[in-house]
Amino acid sequence: MGSLQLDDFVAGWVGGAAAVIVGHPLDTVKTRLQAGQGYGTTFNCVLTVYKNESVAGFFKGMSFPLVSIAVYNSVVFGVFSNTQRLINQHRYANPNHPPALIDLALASMAAGAFSVGIGGPVDLVKIRLQMQTQTFLAANLDLKHRTTGFSVQTAYRGPVHCVGAILRQEGLTGLYRGSSAMILRDVPGYCLYFIPYTFLCGWITPEGCLSPSPFSVWMAGGIAGAISWGTATPMDVVKSRLQADGVYLSKYRGVVDCISQSYHNEGLKESSAPHHCYFLSQINST
C-alpha cells in the first residue's frame, strides 16, 4: 500500500495562500457580479467598488480565506495525488505507474467531493463578507428611491462573527448553504482540470526529466483552467447566489429555483456573465 505523501499537501497549501493574495480582488469582482445587482459590466463593477469602498473594498473578507483556503487547497491537491497513487498501487502494484483516464477521473471526483466539506463553509463566509455592500442591498430590495446618504449597518463584523451568526440563525447546516451547487461545480470541474493538467504536464515535460519544470506546470495549469471553466462557471454563479442569499433577505428555495429565477430574469448569457473573472482567478490558483 502506498504511503501518504505530505509534499502534495504542502505544495497545495503554498499555492492556495499565493492564489488568495493575488486573486482575491478578481474574486471579489466575480462575486459581486454573480450575486449582486446593479453593477452591469465588469469595468463598472470595478469602478463602483473603488468609488464606494476604495482599494480596501477589493480585499473585503480576505483574512478568513487567506488562512482557510490554504488548508482547502492543500486538501484538494493532497487528496487528488494520494488517491491517484492509491489507485495505482491497487491496480498496478506500483504507486508511480502512469495513470489511466479512469484513474485520474476517480481521483478527481474524490478531490471534488472532499473540497465541499472544507470549501463550503470557507466560500460561504468569504462571500457573505464580500457582499456586505450598499449596492447589493439596495438592488435586491428593489428600492425605487436611492439617496446618496443611504447606508446600512453591515451584518457581520468579521469572519468569526459571521460564523457565529450563521450557526445561531441557521444551525450547522447553514454553513453548507449552496453545497449541492458546489458539488455539481467541483466534481466535474476538477475532472476537467486535473485530467488535462496531468496529461499536459506529461506531454510538455521533456523525456527523461523526473518532474515537470515550473514553465510546464504553469502552461498545463493555465490550459487546464481554461478547459474546466466552461463547466464550472454556470454552477459557480448558482453557488454564489445561494451562499449570498439570506444575509438581508431570502430569494431562493434551492438550486433548481435559483437556476430558474436566474434564467428567467437574466437569460443564459447574463447568468454566466462573470466568466472571465472566474477564469482569471482559476489561472491565479495554478
C-alpha positions as CSV (number, residue, x, y, z in Angstrom):
1,M,0.0,0.0,0.0
2,G,1.5,3.4,-1.0
3,S,2.3,5.6,1.9
4,L,0.7,9.0,2.4
5,Q,2.9,11.7,0.9
6,L,2.7,15.1,2.6
7,D,4.6,17.1,0.0
8,D,1.5,17.4,-2.1
9,F,-0.4,18.9,0.8
10,V,2.5,21.4,1.4
11,A,2.6,22.4,-2.2
12,G,-1.2,22.9,-2.2
13,W,-1.0,25.0,0.9
14,V,1.6,27.3,-0.6
15,G,-0.3,27.6,-3.8
16,G,-3.6,28.3,-2.0
17,A,-2.1,31.1,0.0
18,A,-0.5,32.7,-3.1
19,A,-3.8,32.4,-5.0
20,V,-5.7,34.2,-2.3
21,I,-3.3,37.1,-2.2
22,V,-3.1,37.5,-6.0
23,G,-6.6,36.5,-6.9
24,H,-8.9,37.9,-4.2
25,P,-9.6,41.3,-5.9
26,L,-10.7,39.4,-9.0
27,D,-12.7,37.0,-6.9
28,T,-14.4,40.0,-5.2
29,V,-15.5,41.4,-8.5
30,K,-16.7,38.0,-9.7
31,T,-18.8,37.5,-6.5
32,R,-20.3,41.0,-6.8
33,L,-21.3,40.4,-10.4
34,Q,-22.7,36.9,-9.7
35,A,-24.6,37.6,-6.5
36,G,-25.3,41.3,-6.6
37,Q,-27.3,43.5,-8.9
38,G,-26.9,47.0,-10.5
39,Y,-23.2,46.7,-11.5
40,G,-23.7,45.9,-15.2
41,T,-20.3,45.3,-16.7
42,T,-17.1,44.2,-15.1
43,F,-15.5,47.6,-15.6
44,N,-18.4,49.4,-14.0
45,C,-18.3,47.0,-11.0
46,V,-14.6,47.8,-10.5
47,L,-15.3,51.5,-10.7
48,T,-18.2,51.2,-8.3
49,V,-16.3,49.2,-5.7
50,Y,-13.3,51.6,-5.9
51,K,-15.5,54.7,-5.7
52,N,-17.6,53.5,-2.7
53,E,-15.0,51.4,-0.8
54,S,-11.6,52.4,-2.1
55,V,-8.9,49.8,-2.7
56,A,-9.7,48.1,0.6
57,G,-13.1,47.1,-0.9
58,F,-11.4,44.6,-3.3
59,F,-9.8,42.8,-0.3
60,K,-13.0,42.6,1.8
61,G,-13.3,39.3,3.5
62,M,-9.7,38.2,2.6
63,S,-8.4,37.4,6.1
64,F,-10.6,34.3,6.5
65,P,-9.8,32.7,3.1
66,L,-6.1,33.6,3.5
67,V,-5.9,31.2,6.4
68,S,-8.5,28.6,5.4
69,I,-8.2,28.4,1.6
70,A,-4.5,27.4,2.1
71,V,-5.8,24.4,4.0
72,Y,-8.6,23.8,1.5
73,N,-6.2,23.9,-1.5
74,S,-3.8,21.6,0.4
75,V,-6.5,19.1,1.0
76,V,-7.8,19.1,-2.6
77,F,-4.3,18.6,-4.2
78,G,-3.2,16.2,-1.5
79,V,-6.4,14.1,-1.8
80,F,-6.1,14.0,-5.6
81,S,-2.4,13.0,-5.6
82,N,-2.6,10.4,-2.9
83,T,-5.9,8.9,-4.2
84,Q,-4.2,8.6,-7.6
85,R,-1.2,6.8,-6.0
86,L,-3.6,4.6,-4.0
87,I,-5.5,3.6,-7.2
88,N,-2.2,2.9,-9.0
89,Q,-1.0,0.7,-6.1
90,H,-4.2,-1.3,-6.1
91,R,-4.5,-1.7,-9.9
92,Y,-0.8,-2.0,-10.9
93,A,1.0,-2.7,-7.7
94,N,3.1,0.4,-8.3
95,P,2.0,3.8,-7.0
96,N,4.1,5.6,-9.6
97,H,2.6,3.8,-12.6
98,P,1.3,6.2,-15.3
99,P,-2.4,6.6,-14.5
100,A,-5.1,5.7,-17.0
101,L,-8.0,8.1,-17.8
102,I,-10.4,6.3,-15.4
103,D,-7.8,6.5,-12.6
104,L,-7.5,10.3,-13.0
105,A,-11.3,10.6,-13.2
106,L,-11.8,8.7,-9.9
107,A,-9.0,10.7,-8.1
108,S,-10.5,14.0,-9.4
109,M,-14.0,13.1,-8.2
110,A,-12.6,12.2,-4.8
111,A,-10.9,15.6,-4.7
112,G,-14.1,17.4,-5.7
113,A,-16.2,15.6,-3.0
114,F,-13.6,16.4,-0.3
115,S,-13.5,20.0,-1.4
116,V,-17.1,20.6,-0.5
117,G,-16.6,19.5,3.1
118,I,-13.9,22.1,3.8
119,G,-14.5,24.6,1.0
120,G,-18.3,25.1,1.5
121,P,-18.0,27.0,4.8
122,V,-14.9,28.8,3.6
123,D,-16.7,30.0,0.5
124,L,-19.9,30.9,2.4
125,V,-18.1,33.2,4.9
126,K,-16.0,34.8,2.2
127,I,-19.0,35.6,0.0
128,R,-21.1,36.8,2.9
129,L,-18.3,39.3,3.9
130,Q,-17.8,40.3,0.3
131,M,-21.5,41.0,-0.3
132,Q,-21.9,43.5,2.6
133,T,-22.4,46.4,0.3
134,Q,-25.0,49.2,-0.2
135,T,-25.3,48.3,-3.9
136,F,-26.2,44.7,-3.2
137,L,-28.8,45.6,-0.6
138,A,-30.5,48.4,-2.5
139,A,-30.7,46.4,-5.7
140,N,-32.1,43.3,-4.1
141,L,-34.7,45.2,-2.1
142,D,-35.8,47.0,-5.3
143,L,-35.5,50.4,-3.6
144,K,-37.0,52.9,-6.0
145,H,-35.6,55.9,-4.4
146,R,-31.9,55.9,-3.6
147,T,-30.2,58.8,-1.9
148,T,-26.5,59.5,-1.6
149,G,-26.9,59.3,2.2
150,F,-28.5,55.8,2.2
151,S,-26.4,53.4,4.2
152,V,-26.9,50.1,6.1
153,Q,-25.2,48.6,9.1
154,T,-23.2,45.6,8.0
155,A,-24.5,42.2,9.1
156,Y,-21.1,40.8,10.2
157,R,-18.2,42.3,12.0
158,G,-15.7,39.8,10.7
159,P,-15.3,36.1,9.9
160,V,-15.6,34.8,13.5
161,H,-18.8,36.9,14.0
162,C,-20.1,35.7,10.6
163,V,-19.6,32.0,11.5
164,G,-21.3,32.6,14.9
165,A,-24.2,34.4,13.4
166,I,-24.8,31.7,10.8
167,L,-24.7,29.0,13.5
168,R,-27.1,30.8,15.7
169,Q,-29.6,31.7,12.9
170,E,-29.4,28.6,10.6
171,G,-27.5,25.9,12.6
172,L,-24.7,23.8,11.3
173,T,-26.4,23.2,8.0
174,G,-26.3,26.9,7.4
175,L,-22.6,26.7,6.9
176,Y,-23.2,24.4,4.0
177,R,-25.7,26.5,2.2
178,G,-25.1,26.1,-1.6
179,S,-23.2,22.8,-1.1
180,S,-25.3,21.0,-3.6
181,A,-24.4,23.5,-6.3
182,M,-20.8,23.3,-5.1
183,I,-20.8,19.5,-5.6
184,L,-22.2,20.0,-9.1
185,R,-19.5,22.5,-9.8
186,D,-16.5,20.8,-8.3
187,V,-16.9,17.1,-9.2
188,P,-17.0,17.7,-12.9
189,G,-14.9,20.8,-12.6
190,Y,-12.0,19.0,-11.0
191,C,-12.2,16.2,-13.5
192,L,-11.9,18.7,-16.3
193,Y,-9.0,20.3,-14.5
194,F,-6.8,17.5,-13.2
195,I,-7.2,15.2,-16.2
196,P,-6.0,17.7,-18.8
197,Y,-3.4,19.1,-16.3
198,T,-1.8,15.6,-15.8
199,F,-1.7,14.7,-19.4
200,L,-0.4,18.1,-20.5
201,C,2.3,18.1,-17.9
202,G,3.5,14.7,-19.2
203,W,3.3,15.9,-22.8
204,I,5.2,19.2,-22.2
205,T,7.8,17.7,-19.9
206,P,10.9,16.6,-21.9
207,E,11.5,12.8,-21.9
208,G,14.0,11.8,-19.2
209,C,13.0,14.5,-16.7
210,L,11.9,13.3,-13.4
211,S,9.5,16.2,-12.8
212,P,7.9,18.9,-14.9
213,S,9.5,22.4,-15.0
214,P,7.8,25.4,-13.5
215,F,7.0,26.5,-17.0
216,S,5.4,23.2,-17.8
217,V,3.3,23.4,-14.6
218,W,2.2,27.0,-15.4
219,M,1.3,26.2,-19.0
220,A,-0.5,23.0,-18.1
221,G,-2.4,24.7,-15.2
222,G,-3.4,27.6,-17.4
223,I,-4.8,25.4,-20.2
224,A,-6.5,23.0,-17.8
225,G,-8.1,26.0,-16.0
226,A,-9.5,27.3,-19.3
227,I,-10.9,23.9,-20.1
228,S,-12.6,23.4,-16.7
229,W,-14.0,27.0,-16.7
230,G,-16.8,26.2,-19.2
231,T,-18.4,23.6,-16.9
232,A,-17.7,25.3,-13.6
233,T,-18.8,28.8,-14.2
234,P,-22.6,28.4,-14.5
235,M,-22.8,26.4,-11.4
236,D,-20.4,28.7,-9.7
237,V,-22.9,31.5,-10.3
238,V,-25.7,29.5,-8.7
239,K,-23.4,28.6,-5.7
240,S,-22.5,32.2,-5.1
241,R,-26.1,33.4,-5.3
242,L,-27.3,30.7,-2.8
243,Q,-24.5,31.5,-0.4
244,A,-25.1,35.2,-0.6
245,D,-28.8,34.6,-0.1
246,G,-30.0,35.1,3.5
247,V,-27.8,38.0,4.6
248,Y,-30.6,40.6,4.3
249,L,-33.4,38.5,2.7
250,S,-34.0,35.1,1.2
251,K,-34.8,34.8,-2.6
252,Y,-34.1,31.2,-3.5
253,R,-35.6,27.9,-2.3
254,G,-32.8,25.8,-3.7
255,V,-30.6,25.0,-6.6
256,V,-33.4,24.5,-9.1
257,D,-35.2,27.6,-8.0
258,C,-32.0,29.7,-8.3
259,I,-31.3,28.4,-11.8
260,S,-35.0,29.1,-12.8
261,Q,-35.0,32.6,-11.4
262,S,-31.6,33.5,-12.8
263,Y,-32.5,32.2,-16.3
264,H,-36.0,33.9,-16.2
265,N,-34.6,37.3,-15.1
266,E,-31.3,37.4,-17.0
267,G,-31.2,34.7,-19.6
268,L,-28.4,32.2,-20.2
269,K,-25.7,34.7,-21.2
270,E,-26.1,37.1,-18.3
271,S,-26.4,34.4,-15.7
272,S,-22.9,33.2,-16.7
273,A,-21.5,36.7,-17.3
274,P,-18.7,36.8,-14.8
275,H,-16.9,34.0,-16.6
276,H,-13.7,36.0,-17.3
277,C,-13.2,36.9,-13.6
278,Y,-13.7,33.2,-12.6
279,F,-11.3,32.1,-15.3
280,L,-8.6,34.6,-14.2
281,S,-9.0,33.6,-10.6
282,Q,-8.6,30.0,-11.6
283,I,-5.4,30.8,-13.5
284,N,-4.0,32.6,-10.5
285,S,-4.5,29.5,-8.4
286,T,-2.4,27.2,-10.5
